[in-house]
Protein backbone atom coordinates (compact mmCIF):
# COMPACT_ATOMS: atom_id res chain seq x y z
CA UNK A 1 0.00 0.00 0.00
CA UNK A 2 1.34 3.43 -0.92
CA UNK A 3 2.13 5.47 2.16
CA UNK A 4 0.69 8.92 2.78
CA UNK A 5 4.17 10.47 2.52
CA UNK A 6 4.74 8.85 -0.88
CA UNK A 7 1.34 9.98 -2.15
CA UNK A 8 2.00 13.51 -0.88
CA UNK A 9 5.40 13.63 -2.57
CA UNK A 10 3.89 12.46 -5.85
CA UNK A 11 1.17 15.10 -5.61
CA UNK A 12 3.74 17.80 -4.98
CA UNK A 13 5.86 16.73 -7.95
CA UNK A 14 2.74 16.63 -10.11
CA UNK A 15 1.86 20.20 -9.08
CA UNK A 16 5.37 21.47 -9.83
CA UNK A 17 5.20 19.87 -13.29
CA UNK A 18 1.76 21.40 -13.85
CA UNK A 19 3.02 24.87 -12.98
CA UNK A 20 5.84 24.42 -15.47
CA UNK A 21 3.24 23.82 -18.19
CA UNK A 22 1.48 27.15 -17.51
CA UNK A 23 4.73 29.08 -17.63
CA UNK A 24 5.26 31.08 -20.85
CA UNK A 25 7.47 28.99 -23.19
CA UNK A 26 10.05 31.75 -23.45
CA UNK A 27 10.81 31.41 -19.72
CA UNK A 28 10.94 27.63 -19.41
CA UNK A 29 14.64 27.29 -20.23
CA UNK A 30 15.86 29.59 -17.45
CA UNK A 31 13.11 29.65 -14.79
CA UNK A 32 12.62 26.64 -12.51
CA UNK A 33 9.86 25.87 -9.98
CA UNK A 34 10.73 24.09 -6.73
CA UNK A 35 9.18 23.34 -3.35
CA UNK A 36 10.92 25.19 -0.55
CA UNK A 37 12.42 23.37 2.44
CA UNK A 38 12.72 26.44 4.68
CA UNK A 39 10.99 26.76 8.04
CA UNK A 40 7.94 29.08 7.84
CA UNK A 41 8.70 30.36 4.33
CA UNK A 42 6.56 32.78 2.30
CA UNK A 43 3.89 31.16 0.13
CA UNK A 44 5.75 31.92 -3.09
CA UNK A 45 8.83 33.90 -4.01
CA UNK A 46 11.51 34.13 -6.69
CA UNK A 47 15.26 34.51 -6.41
CA UNK A 48 18.23 34.51 -8.72
CA UNK A 49 20.27 31.32 -8.46
CA UNK A 50 22.78 32.24 -11.14
CA UNK A 51 23.63 34.94 -13.63
CA UNK A 52 20.94 33.71 -16.03
CA UNK A 53 18.76 31.46 -13.86
CA UNK A 54 15.74 32.20 -11.63
CA UNK A 55 14.07 29.83 -9.21
CA UNK A 56 10.45 30.18 -8.05
CA UNK A 57 10.10 28.64 -4.59
CA UNK A 58 6.73 27.53 -3.25
CA UNK A 59 5.56 26.40 0.19
CA UNK A 60 3.63 23.41 -1.13
CA UNK A 61 1.83 22.77 2.18
CA UNK A 62 0.17 26.22 2.13
CA UNK A 63 -0.14 26.06 -1.65
CA UNK A 64 -2.18 22.88 -1.53
CA UNK A 65 -4.86 24.63 0.56
CA UNK A 66 -5.62 27.07 -2.28
CA UNK A 67 -8.02 26.48 -5.13
CA UNK A 68 -6.53 25.76 -8.55
CA UNK A 69 -7.50 29.12 -10.05
CA UNK A 70 -6.06 30.94 -7.04
CA UNK A 71 -2.76 29.10 -7.45
CA UNK A 72 -2.63 29.90 -11.13
CA UNK A 73 -3.08 33.63 -10.68
CA UNK A 74 -0.59 33.86 -7.80
CA UNK A 75 1.90 31.89 -9.90
CA UNK A 76 1.39 34.20 -12.88
CA UNK A 77 1.88 37.18 -10.56
CA UNK A 78 5.31 35.81 -9.71
CA UNK A 79 6.02 35.05 -13.37
CA UNK A 80 5.16 38.66 -14.17
CA UNK A 81 7.71 39.86 -11.64
CA UNK A 82 10.33 37.68 -13.27
CA UNK A 83 9.44 39.04 -16.70
CA UNK A 84 9.60 42.61 -15.39
CA UNK A 85 12.90 41.95 -13.61
CA UNK A 86 11.50 43.17 -10.28
CA UNK A 87 12.42 40.16 -8.14
CA UNK A 88 14.74 40.97 -5.19
CA UNK A 89 18.41 40.99 -6.07
CA UNK A 90 21.30 39.91 -3.87
CA UNK A 91 21.48 42.19 -0.86
CA UNK A 92 24.75 43.90 -1.76
CA UNK A 93 23.52 47.32 -0.64
CA UNK A 94 24.07 46.81 3.10
CA UNK A 95 27.59 45.49 2.52
CA UNK A 96 28.38 48.38 0.17
CA UNK A 97 27.01 50.90 2.67
CA UNK A 98 29.18 49.44 5.43
CA UNK A 99 32.26 49.50 3.20
CA UNK A 100 31.50 53.06 2.13
CA UNK A 101 31.04 54.28 5.71
CA UNK A 102 34.18 52.50 6.84
CA UNK A 103 36.12 53.96 3.94
CA UNK A 104 34.83 57.46 4.60
CA UNK A 105 35.91 57.31 8.24
CA UNK A 106 39.32 55.99 7.21
CA UNK A 107 39.88 58.63 4.55
CA UNK A 108 38.89 61.40 6.97
CA UNK A 109 41.71 60.17 9.15
CA UNK A 110 44.33 60.11 6.38
CA UNK A 111 42.78 63.11 4.60
CA UNK A 112 42.70 61.63 1.08
CA UNK A 113 40.01 63.74 -0.61
CA UNK A 114 39.65 61.61 -3.76
CA UNK A 115 39.16 58.37 -1.84
CA UNK A 116 36.83 60.14 0.58
CA UNK A 117 34.64 61.26 -2.33
CA UNK A 118 34.61 57.72 -3.72
CA UNK A 119 33.60 56.33 -0.33
CA UNK A 120 30.83 58.92 0.03
CA UNK A 121 29.59 58.13 -3.49
CA UNK A 122 29.40 54.44 -2.58
CA UNK A 123 27.41 55.35 0.53
CA UNK A 124 25.04 57.50 -1.51
CA UNK A 125 24.37 54.88 -4.19
CA UNK A 126 23.87 52.01 -1.75
CA UNK A 127 21.77 54.16 0.57
CA UNK A 128 19.50 55.21 -2.29
CA UNK A 129 19.08 51.61 -3.47
CA UNK A 130 18.11 50.58 0.07
CA UNK A 131 15.57 53.39 0.22
CA UNK A 132 14.01 52.39 -3.09
CA UNK A 133 13.97 48.69 -2.15
CA UNK A 134 12.18 49.38 1.15
CA UNK A 135 9.91 52.19 -0.01
CA UNK A 136 6.32 51.10 0.61
CA UNK A 137 4.73 52.98 -2.30
CA UNK A 138 7.38 51.77 -4.71
CA UNK A 139 6.85 48.16 -3.63
CA UNK A 140 3.07 48.53 -3.92
CA UNK A 141 3.48 49.80 -7.49
CA UNK A 142 5.69 46.81 -8.33
CA UNK A 143 3.15 44.36 -6.90
CA UNK A 144 0.07 45.95 -8.49
CA UNK A 145 1.84 46.12 -11.87
CA UNK A 146 2.60 42.40 -11.52
CA UNK A 147 -1.08 41.76 -10.70
CA UNK A 148 -2.11 43.54 -13.92
CA UNK A 149 0.35 41.49 -15.95
CA UNK A 150 -0.84 38.30 -14.22
CA UNK A 151 -4.36 39.10 -15.44
CA UNK A 152 -3.02 39.49 -18.98
CA UNK A 153 -1.15 36.18 -18.70
CA UNK A 154 -4.30 34.47 -17.48
CA UNK A 155 -6.19 35.59 -20.60
CA UNK A 156 -3.28 34.30 -22.69
CA UNK A 157 -3.84 30.88 -21.09
CA UNK A 158 -7.58 30.82 -21.74
CA UNK A 159 -9.19 32.74 -18.85
CA UNK A 160 -11.86 35.31 -19.58
CA UNK A 161 -11.04 38.75 -18.18
CA UNK A 162 -13.78 38.66 -15.51
CA UNK A 163 -12.71 35.19 -14.33
CA UNK A 164 -9.06 36.25 -14.18
CA UNK A 165 -9.93 39.22 -11.94
CA UNK A 166 -12.25 37.06 -9.83
CA UNK A 167 -9.59 34.36 -9.31
CA UNK A 168 -6.85 36.78 -8.31
CA UNK A 169 -9.22 38.72 -6.05
CA UNK A 170 -10.27 35.48 -4.37
CA UNK A 171 -6.63 34.50 -3.86
CA UNK A 172 -5.81 37.85 -2.24
CA UNK A 173 -8.85 37.61 0.06
CA UNK A 174 -7.72 34.14 1.15
CA UNK A 175 -4.21 35.42 1.87
CA UNK A 176 -5.64 38.31 3.89
CA UNK A 177 -7.66 35.87 6.01
CA UNK A 178 -4.73 33.52 6.56
CA UNK A 179 -1.94 36.05 7.23
CA UNK A 180 -1.24 36.74 10.92
CA UNK A 181 1.12 39.67 10.26
CA UNK A 182 -0.82 42.95 10.26
CA UNK A 183 1.76 44.62 8.04
CA UNK A 184 1.62 41.86 5.44
CA UNK A 185 -2.19 41.81 5.56
CA UNK A 186 -2.25 45.51 4.79
CA UNK A 187 -0.08 44.90 1.72
CA UNK A 188 -2.53 42.30 0.45
CA UNK A 189 -5.47 44.60 1.23
CA UNK A 190 -3.93 47.46 -0.76
CA UNK A 191 -3.29 45.10 -3.68
CA UNK A 192 -6.92 43.95 -3.51
CA UNK A 193 -8.17 47.55 -3.52
CA UNK A 194 -6.02 48.33 -6.56
CA UNK A 195 -7.25 45.17 -8.27
CA UNK A 196 -10.89 46.17 -7.69
CA UNK A 197 -10.23 49.60 -9.22
CA UNK A 198 -8.59 47.96 -12.21
CA UNK A 199 -11.50 45.52 -12.62
CA UNK A 200 -13.99 48.41 -12.57
CA UNK A 201 -12.00 50.26 -15.23
CA UNK A 202 -11.88 47.14 -17.39
CA UNK A 203 -15.64 46.65 -16.93
CA UNK A 204 -16.43 50.25 -17.88
CA UNK A 205 -14.12 50.03 -20.88
CA UNK A 206 -15.88 46.87 -22.03
CA UNK A 207 -19.29 48.54 -21.71
CA UNK A 208 -18.08 51.54 -23.72
CA UNK A 209 -16.81 49.24 -26.47
CA UNK A 210 -20.18 47.47 -26.61
CA UNK A 211 -22.00 50.80 -26.89
CA UNK A 212 -19.72 51.88 -29.73
CA UNK A 213 -20.37 48.60 -31.57
CA UNK A 214 -24.12 49.16 -31.31
C-alpha positions in Angstrom: 0.0 0.0 0.0 1.3 3.4 -0.9 2.1 5.5 2.2 0.7 8.9 2.8 4.2 10.5 2.5 4.7 8.9 -0.9 1.3 10.0 -2.1 2.0 13.5 -0.9 5.4 13.6 -2.6 3.9 12.5 -5.9 1.2 15.1 -5.6 3.7 17.8 -5.0 5.9 16.7 -7.9 2.7 16.6 -10.1 1.9 20.2 -9.1 5.4 21.5 -9.8 5.2 19.9 -13.3 1.8 21.4 -13.8 3.0 24.9 -13.0 5.8 24.4 -15.5 3.2 23.8 -18.2 1.5 27.1 -17.5 4.7 29.1 -17.6 5.3 31.1 -20.8 7.5 29.0 -23.2 10.1 31.8 -23.5 10.8 31.4 -19.7 10.9 27.6 -19.4 14.6 27.3 -20.2 15.9 29.6 -17.4 13.1 29.7 -14.8 12.6 26.6 -12.5 9.9 25.9 -10.0 10.7 24.1 -6.7 9.2 23.3 -3.4 10.9 25.2 -0.5 12.4 23.4 2.4 12.7 26.4 4.7 11.0 26.8 8.0 7.9 29.1 7.8 8.7 30.4 4.3 6.6 32.8 2.3 3.9 31.2 0.1 5.7 31.9 -3.1 8.8 33.9 -4.0 11.5 34.1 -6.7 15.3 34.5 -6.4 18.2 34.5 -8.7 20.3 31.3 -8.5 22.8 32.2 -11.1 23.6 34.9 -13.6 20.9 33.7 -16.0 18.8 31.5 -13.9 15.7 32.2 -11.6 14.1 29.8 -9.2 10.5 30.2 -8.0 10.1 28.6 -4.6 6.7 27.5 -3.2 5.6 26.4 0.2 3.6 23.4 -1.1 1.8 22.8 2.2 0.2 26.2 2.1 -0.1 26.1 -1.6 -2.2 22.9 -1.5 -4.9 24.6 0.6 -5.6 27.1 -2.3 -8.0 26.5 -5.1 -6.5 25.8 -8.6 -7.5 29.1 -10.0 -6.1 30.9 -7.0 -2.8 29.1 -7.4 -2.6 29.9 -11.1 -3.1 33.6 -10.7 -0.6 33.9 -7.8 1.9 31.9 -9.9 1.4 34.2 -12.9 1.9 37.2 -10.6 5.3 35.8 -9.7 6.0 35.0 -13.4 5.2 38.7 -14.2 7.7 39.9 -11.6 10.3 37.7 -13.3 9.4 39.0 -16.7 9.6 42.6 -15.4 12.9 41.9 -13.6 11.5 43.2 -10.3 12.4 40.2 -8.1 14.7 41.0 -5.2 18.4 41.0 -6.1 21.3 39.9 -3.9 21.5 42.2 -0.9 24.7 43.9 -1.8 23.5 47.3 -0.6 24.1 46.8 3.1 27.6 45.5 2.5 28.4 48.4 0.2 27.0 50.9 2.7 29.2 49.4 5.4 32.3 49.5 3.2 31.5 53.1 2.1 31.0 54.3 5.7 34.2 52.5 6.8 36.1 54.0 3.9 34.8 57.5 4.6 35.9 57.3 8.2 39.3 56.0 7.2 39.9 58.6 4.6 38.9 61.4 7.0 41.7 60.2 9.2 44.3 60.1 6.4 42.8 63.1 4.6 42.7 61.6 1.1 40.0 63.7 -0.6 39.7 61.6 -3.8 39.2 58.4 -1.8 36.8 60.1 0.6 34.6 61.3 -2.3 34.6 57.7 -3.7 33.6 56.3 -0.3 30.8 58.9 0.0 29.6 58.1 -3.5 29.4 54.4 -2.6 27.4 55.3 0.5 25.0 57.5 -1.5 24.4 54.9 -4.2 23.9 52.0 -1.8 21.8 54.2 0.6 19.5 55.2 -2.3 19.1 51.6 -3.5 18.1 50.6 0.1 15.6 53.4 0.2 14.0 52.4 -3.1 14.0 48.7 -2.1 12.2 49.4 1.1 9.9 52.2 0.0 6.3 51.1 0.6 4.7 53.0 -2.3 7.4 51.8 -4.7 6.9 48.2 -3.6 3.1 48.5 -3.9 3.5 49.8 -7.5 5.7 46.8 -8.3 3.2 44.4 -6.9 0.1 46.0 -8.5 1.8 46.1 -11.9 2.6 42.4 -11.5 -1.1 41.8 -10.7 -2.1 43.5 -13.9 0.4 41.5 -15.9 -0.8 38.3 -14.2 -4.4 39.1 -15.4 -3.0 39.5 -19.0 -1.1 36.2 -18.7 -4.3 34.5 -17.5 -6.2 35.6 -20.6 -3.3 34.3 -22.7 -3.8 30.9 -21.1 -7.6 30.8 -21.7 -9.2 32.7 -18.9 -11.9 35.3 -19.6 -11.0 38.7 -18.2 -13.8 38.7 -15.5 -12.7 35.2 -14.3 -9.1 36.2 -14.2 -9.9 39.2 -11.9 -12.2 37.1 -9.8 -9.6 34.4 -9.3 -6.8 36.8 -8.3 -9.2 38.7 -6.1 -10.3 35.5 -4.4 -6.6 34.5 -3.9 -5.8 37.9 -2.2 -8.9 37.6 0.1 -7.7 34.1 1.2 -4.2 35.4 1.9 -5.6 38.3 3.9 -7.7 35.9 6.0 -4.7 33.5 6.6 -1.9 36.1 7.2 -1.2 36.7 10.9 1.1 39.7 10.3 -0.8 42.9 10.3 1.8 44.6 8.0 1.6 41.9 5.4 -2.2 41.8 5.6 -2.2 45.5 4.8 -0.1 44.9 1.7 -2.5 42.3 0.5 -5.5 44.6 1.2 -3.9 47.5 -0.8 -3.3 45.1 -3.7 -6.9 43.9 -3.5 -8.2 47.5 -3.5 -6.0 48.3 -6.6 -7.3 45.2 -8.3 -10.9 46.2 -7.7 -10.2 49.6 -9.2 -8.6 48.0 -12.2 -11.5 45.5 -12.6 -14.0 48.4 -12.6 -12.0 50.3 -15.2 -11.9 47.1 -17.4 -15.6 46.6 -16.9 -16.4 50.3 -17.9 -14.1 50.0 -20.9 -15.9 46.9 -22.0 -19.3 48.5 -21.7 -18.1 51.5 -23.7 -16.8 49.2 -26.5 -20.2 47.5 -26.6 -22.0 50.8 -26.9 -19.7 51.9 -29.7 -20.4 48.6 -31.6 -24.1 49.2 -31.3 
